[in-house]
Amino acid sequence: MIKCHLSKLMGEKKLKIVDVARETGVNRGTITRLYHETASRVELETIEALCRYLGCGVGDLFEFVDKQ
């Protein structure tokens, strides 16, 4: 299972979904799905835009959790 830490990162920086969408150019619905961890796939361009904007790495944004 892949866990997305977007909500945590946004909370630390006190960012709103609409602000991130506006600043990154990423669709608001995509950010909402990542924020609520309901996304089933993500474009690499989206990951790149979010990492650049948040000043983090891919490993900070996503985590592999072994579900046993």
JOTAWO-V30609 format. One record per residue. N is the residue number from 1. PSI is psi in whole degrees, -180 to 180 (none if undefined). Layout:
n: {N N}
psi: {PSI PSI}
This chain:
n: {1 2 3 4 5 6 7 8 9 10 11 12 13 14 15 16 17 18 19 20 21 22 23 24 25 26 27 28 29 30 31 32 33 34 35 36 37 38 39 40 41 42 43 44 45 46 47 48 49 50 51 52 53 54 55 56 57 58 59 60 61 62 63 64 65 66 67 68}
psi: {139 125 135 130 22 -44 -40 -46 -41 -39 -41 -33 3 48 148 156 -45 -36 -45 -42 -46 -44 -30 -21 5 139 137 -38 -38 -46 -40 -45 -40 -41 -43 4 43 1 140 -16 156 135 146 -34 -35 -45 -44 -46 -43 -43 -43 -47 -42 -10 44 173 169 -38 -22 -30 -39 150 136 123 118 114 107 none}
